[in-house]
């Protein structure tokens, strides 16, 4: 009888250990571990231990709500099972060695407010499916190998405060519908292969603090309406094919400086901090 009681107790303890998340979510984490060479992570997981002890995993009400694994030597592709972490609010895989395409299954993560995949080697196009993440406030995909245009669907992300797509191989134009992102505070497409004229609609982004457009193939002139971006404190548009070269500025009121033409093609940073 004592042996039976001990077996029952051990079973209950074991069940409780893994009861903090669903088997579906745990399997999704294990799939990520296996597909990104988890045994070689800087901070790895003991797959026999409770999920709530795993590095970078945050659990609330038996749901995985954050997965933070930056600087952790993740290598390989992200598996489609990542789309089963449907309660996830924050996902940060920045500064790793991930490659392949960004999985379209991320569109299942409807609670996501922050998606950070920067400083990896992701390739292919930005999935248009990301445009369904209506709660997203921060999208950081910079410093990868992404190609193609900015998906029009991203203009549906009306809660976005940060859209950082710099240092990729993106082509095409900035969508005129960018004005829909009315809460945007930071916009960067610098160091890509984008072209066309800089849309005047950016001037409607009245919360904008940083606008980084340098090192592309943009043509034409800067819209005078940019003078109305009163919260702008960092502006970079050098190294394009504009009708004239503009100084890159950072300070109290850069819009008043934006039409200073340089005598050479090298822009400088003029810092005026209080």
C-alpha positions in Angstrom: 0.0 0.0 0.0 2.8 2.4 0.9 4.5 1.6 -2.4 1.2 2.4 -4.3 0.8 5.7 -2.4 4.4 6.6 -3.3 3.8 5.9 -6.9 0.6 8.0 -6.9 2.4 10.9 -5.2 5.3 10.7 -7.7 2.8 10.7 -10.5 1.0 13.7 -9.2 4.3 15.6 -8.6 5.3 14.8 -12.2 2.0 15.8 -13.6 2.0 19.1 -11.6 5.6 19.8 -12.9 4.4 19.9 -16.5 0.8 21.1 -15.8 1.9 24.7 -15.9 1.6 24.8 -19.7 -0.3 22.8 -22.2 1.3 19.9 -24.0 0.7 21.8 -27.2 2.8 24.8 -26.0 5.5 22.6 -24.5 5.8 20.7 -27.8 6.2 24.0 -29.6 9.1 25.0 -27.4 10.7 21.6 -27.9 10.4 22.0 -31.6 12.1 25.4 -31.4 14.8 23.9 -29.3 15.4 21.0 -31.7 15.4 23.1 -34.9 17.7 25.8 -33.5 20.4 23.5 -32.1 19.3 23.9 -28.5 22.1 21.8 -27.0 24.6 24.4 -28.2 22.7 27.5 -26.9 24.6 29.7 -24.5 21.8 29.1 -22.0 20.2 25.9 -22.8 17.1 24.1 -21.5 16.8 20.9 -19.4 14.0 19.3 -21.2 13.3 17.0 -18.2 12.8 20.0 -15.9 9.7 22.1 -15.5 9.0 24.5 -18.3 8.8 27.4 -16.0 12.5 26.9 -15.2 13.6 27.1 -18.8 15.7 30.2 -19.7 13.8 33.0 -21.4 10.4 31.5 -20.9 7.8 33.6 -19.0 4.5 32.0 -17.9 1.3 33.6 -16.6 -1.9 31.7 -15.8 -0.4 28.5 -17.3 0.2 30.3 -20.6 3.6 31.1 -22.2 3.4 34.9 -22.7 7.1 35.8 -23.4 10.0 34.0 -25.1 13.2 36.0 -24.8 16.3 34.3 -26.2 18.6 37.1 -27.6 22.4 36.6 -27.8 21.8 32.9 -27.2 23.5 31.2 -30.2 20.3 30.0 -31.8 21.1 28.4 -35.2 18.9 27.0 -37.9 15.3 27.7 -38.9 12.2 28.6 -36.9 9.7 25.7 -37.0 6.0 26.1 -37.9 5.1 24.9 -34.4 6.0 28.4 -33.1 2.5 29.3 -34.3 1.1 27.2 -31.4 2.3 29.7 -28.8 -1.0 31.6 -29.2 -0.8 33.5 -25.8 2.7 34.9 -26.6 2.9 38.7 -26.1 6.6 39.2 -26.7 9.0 37.3 -28.9 12.7 38.3 -29.0 15.2 36.2 -30.9 17.5 39.1 -31.7 21.3 38.7 -32.1 21.4 35.1 -33.1 22.2 33.0 -36.2 18.7 32.1 -37.4 18.2 31.6 -41.1 15.6 30.5 -43.6 12.2 32.2 -44.0 10.2 34.0 -41.3 7.5 31.4 -40.7 4.0 32.5 -41.7 2.6 30.7 -38.7 3.6 33.7 -36.6 0.3 35.2 -37.8 -1.4 32.9 -35.3 0.1 34.8 -32.4 -2.7 37.3 -32.2 -1.7 38.5 -28.7 1.8 39.5 -29.9 2.8 43.1 -29.1 6.5 42.8 -29.8 8.2 40.8 -32.5 12.0 41.1 -32.5 13.9 39.0 -35.1 16.7 41.5 -35.8 20.4 40.7 -36.3 20.0 37.2 -37.8 20.2 35.8 -41.3 16.5 35.5 -42.2 15.9 35.6 -46.0 13.0 35.7 -48.4 10.1 38.2 -48.2 8.5 39.7 -45.1 5.3 37.5 -44.7 2.2 39.5 -45.6 0.5 37.4 -42.9 2.2 39.5 -40.2 -0.4 42.2 -41.1 -3.0 40.3 -39.1 -1.2 41.0 -35.8 -3.4 43.8 -34.8 -1.9 44.3 -31.3 1.7 44.6 -32.5 3.5 47.7 -31.3 7.1 46.8 -32.2 8.3 45.0 -35.3 12.1 44.8 -35.5 13.4 42.9 -38.5 16.5 44.9 -39.2 19.9 43.4 -40.1 18.8 40.3 -41.9 18.8 39.2 -45.6 15.1 40.0 -46.4 14.1 40.8 -49.9 11.0 42.0 -51.8 8.7 44.9 -51.0 7.3 46.1 -47.7 4.0 44.2 -47.6 0.9 46.4 -47.9 -0.7 44.4 -45.2 1.7 45.9 -42.6 -0.2 49.2 -43.1 -3.0 47.5 -41.1 -0.8 47.4 -38.0 -2.3 50.6 -36.6 -0.9 50.1 -33.1 2.7 50.0 -34.3 5.1 52.4 -32.6 8.3 50.9 -34.0 8.8 49.6 -37.6 12.5 48.9 -38.0 13.4 47.2 -41.4 16.8 48.6 -42.0 19.9 46.8 -43.3 18.2 44.2 -45.5 17.8 43.9 -49.3 14.3 45.3 -49.5 13.2 46.9 -52.8 10.2 48.9 -54.1 8.7 52.0 -52.5 7.4 53.1 -49.1 3.7 52.6 -49.3 1.7 55.8 -49.5 -0.7 54.2 -47.0 2.1 54.6 -44.3 -0.1 57.4 -42.9 -2.4 54.7 -41.4 0.3 53.9 -38.8 -0.6 57.0 -36.8 1.1 55.9 -33.6 4.4 55.3 -35.2 7.4 56.8 -33.3 10.3 55.1 -35.1 10.5 54.3 -38.8 13.7 52.9 -40.4 14.2 51.4 -43.8 17.9 52.6 -44.0 20.5 50.6 -45.9 18.2 48.8 -48.3 17.6 49.0 -52.1 14.3 50.9 -52.0 13.5 53.5 -54.6 10.8 56.0 -55.7 9.9 59.3 -54.1 9.6 59.6 -50.3 5.9 59.8 -49.7 4.5 63.0 -48.4 2.1 60.9 -46.3 4.9 60.4 -43.8 4.2 63.9 -42.7 0.9 62.7 -41.2 2.8 60.6 -38.7 2.7 63.3 -36.0 4.2 61.0 -33.3 7.3 60.3 -35.3 10.6 60.8 -33.4 13.0 58.9 -35.6 13.0 58.7 -39.4 15.9 56.8 -41.0 15.8 56.6 -44.8 19.5 56.8 -45.7 21.4 54.5 -48.1 18.7 53.6 -50.5 17.8 54.8 -54.0 15.1 57.3 -53.2 14.6 60.1 -55.8 13.0 63.5 -55.9 12.9 66.1 -53.0 11.9 66.0 -49.4 8.3 67.0 -48.9 8.1 70.5 -47.3 5.3 69.0 -45.1 8.0 67.2 -43.0 8.5 70.6 -41.3 5.4 69.7 -39.4 6.9 66.7 -37.7 7.5 68.6 -34.4 8.5 65.5 -32.4 11.2 64.4 -34.8 14.6 64.3 -33.2 16.5 62.0 -35.5 16.5 62.3 -39.3 18.7 60.6 -41.8 18.2 60.6 -45.6 21.8 60.8 -46.9 23.2 58.5 -49.6 20.2 58.4 -51.9 19.4 59.8 -55.4 17.6 62.9 -54.2 17.7 66.2 -56.1 20.0 67.5 -53.4 21.9 66.2 -50.4 20.5 66.8 -47.0 22.3 66.9 -43.7 21.5 64.2 -41.1 20.4 65.7 -37.9 19.6 64.9 -34.3 18.5 67.4 -31.8 15.8 69.6 -30.4 14.1 70.7 -33.7 15.7 69.0 -36.7 12.9 69.9 -39.2 14.2 73.4 -39.3 17.6 72.0 -40.5 16.4 69.5 -43.0 16.8 71.8 -46.0 20.5 72.6 -45.4 22.2 71.4 -48.6 25.7 70.0 -48.2 28.5 70.9 -50.5 29.7 67.3 -50.7 27.9 64.0 -50.7 28.9 63.0 -47.2 26.3 63.8 -44.6 27.3 64.6 -41.1 25.5 64.3 -37.8 24.6 67.5 -36.0 23.8 66.9 -32.4 22.1 69.5 -30.3 21.1 68.1 -27.0 19.9 70.0 -24.0 
